[in-house]
């Protein structure tokens, strides 16, 4: 904005209340233009701030019209504000329900005998159970929406909804599709969820707390998320809840036959714990660092990561891509061969091809891609990544990266922003908990940056490595992660591995004409191959905005209210040359 006066005709600004695509559909005359309208909405998404939630909710909340009449059994754990919970149940549009309040022992522990009496007595005919804390205020359509999900989704055993929290006003917590890592560290979906009767009865044989029931019932392919608030939460004593969450997470690992240590961590809106899975330290890791010139960057990178290398049975592989500066060549010659290998990959800079060539030279079980402009802040970052990768279904782990001014550079990748992708939480300082405390707990996302990414070599080879033709410089890490997810692997971001990233300090920005053309080509390939998941990232709520700062606003209009499972993405692979 220059502040200059306009000398031409007045400008006309046009806004579309429900997006251009829906506006064209409502007009009913321009079906041929609906695709153009859809693309317009994807490239220029609209949003409103969280403080406008009440008005947004009044404007967009979906009408519930259903003839599903299955009986619901509501289990309120605790004896605080029970009358308020019952009053909200009496206002339900879903007529068939029964409820019981189970006295709490501690935060949400209950006597399993009382639960079984309710199951066999008043709720003997109930088809599904809803579990929550006493004092929970249900949305008037909550039970009906739960019932509709079970009626429509035969593969669904458990469904959880979004919730509202108080803080001077009403604020929405819009969740992702099922996220096991976040469930283990935060039990985010445990505060109001519904379970089919058979699954609930099975869980109640051993579960004795709200968290225990939730983690006993969840199965990734049979757990659904219902966008939109189903309840307003009562105040949660996070410190009192932490011990129960630790016990529930430990019980989950015991059922899975996996050794893990679960520790308390600082709570935010919700209680939180930290999971450390047992690692086979006999497995080796190679840290792959591509480099061209810039000896000072490479030297600082190696100096700061070497302590972690010593602690984790790792090695460093520097991949030199045509360095010519004498200072760099001398430094490479001086590196100790017993700890650091150096190979040369000639040719123009192609990040994907360089890393593919490096992996071919590696004989270790794990590989860690690391940019030469990354600097470690402590000695424990690599151990943290390995603790996460110890889960057999985890395909890749990414770290929390900061700019030198302590602003978050990478907090995971969100797909769909302006119809491509963005780093989450670029608008937050280090120490900020993030939306829904996502910068305080480990959680899954669709992709993480290869500026610091740990994975198994066999998984890298199984997906064909990085795509050096379609994504030579940009988006190869997103493509890699989505290929891993296609195989059923989880991608995990952890805030407990924290490093500084100078971002493109070594190769520069993509603003030059030739680089911009290449970037646009790679972006077109990303949209062509992964367009479906760009429009529906399972780890990002369809109620949240898709403008440049993820997790900062509500989508206008919401993209979907439909219940969703977390399913592997399906690509549309364009032929080479398209």
HELIX and SHEET records of a PDB file:
HELIX    1   1 UNK A   20  UNK A   27  1                                   8    
HELIX    2   2 UNK A   31  UNK A   33  5                                   3    
HELIX    3   3 UNK A   34  UNK A   43  1                                  10    
HELIX    4   4 UNK A   50  UNK A   52  5                                   3    
HELIX    5   5 UNK A   53  UNK A   60  1                                   8    
HELIX    6   6 UNK A   82  UNK A   90  1                                   9    
HELIX    7   7 UNK A  112  UNK A  120  1                                   9    
HELIX    8   8 UNK A  142  UNK A  152  1                                  11    
HELIX    9   9 UNK A  180  UNK A  186  1                                   7    
HELIX   10  10 UNK A  197  UNK A  203  1                                   7    
HELIX   11  11 UNK A  210  UNK A  217  1                                   8    
HELIX   12  12 UNK A  220  UNK A  222  5                                   3    
HELIX   13  13 UNK A  238  UNK A  256  1                                  19    
HELIX   14  14 UNK A  295  UNK A  311  1                                  17    
HELIX   15  15 UNK A  326  UNK A  334  1                                   9    
HELIX   16  16 UNK A  351  UNK A  360  1                                  10    
HELIX   17  17 UNK A  381  UNK A  389  1                                   9    
HELIX   18  18 UNK A  417  UNK A  419  5                                   3    
HELIX   19  19 UNK A  435  UNK A  437  5                                   3    
HELIX   20  20 UNK A  457  UNK A  462  1                                   6    
HELIX   21  21 UNK A  476  UNK A  486  1                                  11    
HELIX   22  22 UNK A  513  UNK A  534  1                                  22    
SHEET    1   A 2 UNK A  47  UNK A  48  0                                        
SHEET    2   A 2 UNK A 554  UNK A 555 -1                                        
SHEET    1   B 6 UNK A  97  UNK A 102  0                                        
SHEET    2   B 6 UNK A  72  UNK A  77  1                                        
SHEET    3   B 6 UNK A 128  UNK A 133  1                                        
SHEET    4   B 6 UNK A 192  UNK A 196 -1                                        
SHEET    5   B 6 UNK A 158  UNK A 166 -1                                        
SHEET    6   B 6 UNK A 170  UNK A 173 -1                                        
SHEET    1   C 7 UNK A  97  UNK A 102  0                                        
SHEET    2   C 7 UNK A  72  UNK A  77  1                                        
SHEET    3   C 7 UNK A 128  UNK A 133  1                                        
SHEET    4   C 7 UNK A 192  UNK A 196 -1                                        
SHEET    5   C 7 UNK A 158  UNK A 166 -1                                        
SHEET    6   C 7 UNK A 223  UNK A 232  1                                        
SHEET    7   C 7 UNK A 137  UNK A 138 -1                                        
SHEET    1   D 7 UNK A  97  UNK A 102  0                                        
SHEET    2   D 7 UNK A  72  UNK A  77  1                                        
SHEET    3   D 7 UNK A 128  UNK A 133  1                                        
SHEET    4   D 7 UNK A 192  UNK A 196 -1                                        
SHEET    5   D 7 UNK A 158  UNK A 166 -1                                        
SHEET    6   D 7 UNK A 223  UNK A 232  1                                        
SHEET    7   D 7 UNK A 564  UNK A 565 -1                                        
SHEET    1   E 2 UNK A 260  UNK A 264  0                                        
SHEET    2   E 2 UNK A 273  UNK A 277 -1                                        
SHEET    1   F 7 UNK A 340  UNK A 344  0                                        
SHEET    2   F 7 UNK A 314  UNK A 320  1                                        
SHEET    3   F 7 UNK A 285  UNK A 291  1                                        
SHEET    4   F 7 UNK A 366  UNK A 370  1                                        
SHEET    5   F 7 UNK A 452  UNK A 456 -1                                        
SHEET    6   F 7 UNK A 394  UNK A 402 -1                                        
SHEET    7   F 7 UNK A 408  UNK A 410 -1                                        
SHEET    1   G 8 UNK A 340  UNK A 344  0                                        
SHEET    2   G 8 UNK A 314  UNK A 320  1                                        
SHEET    3   G 8 UNK A 285  UNK A 291  1                                        
SHEET    4   G 8 UNK A 366  UNK A 370  1                                        
SHEET    5   G 8 UNK A 452  UNK A 456 -1                                        
SHEET    6   G 8 UNK A 394  UNK A 402 -1                                        
SHEET    7   G 8 UNK A 490  UNK A 501  1                                        
SHEET    8   G 8 UNK A 374  UNK A 376 -1                                        
SHEET    1   H 8 UNK A 340  UNK A 344  0                                        
SHEET    2   H 8 UNK A 314  UNK A 320  1                                        
SHEET    3   H 8 UNK A 285  UNK A 291  1                                        
SHEET    4   H 8 UNK A 366  UNK A 370  1                                        
SHEET    5   H 8 UNK A 452  UNK A 456 -1                                        
SHEET    6   H 8 UNK A 394  UNK A 402 -1                                        
SHEET    7   H 8 UNK A 490  UNK A 501  1                                        
SHEET    8   H 8 UNK A 443  UNK A 444 -1                                        
SHEET    1   I 2 UNK A 413  UNK A 415  0                                        
SHEET    2   I 2 UNK A 421  UNK A 423 -1                                        
END                                                                             
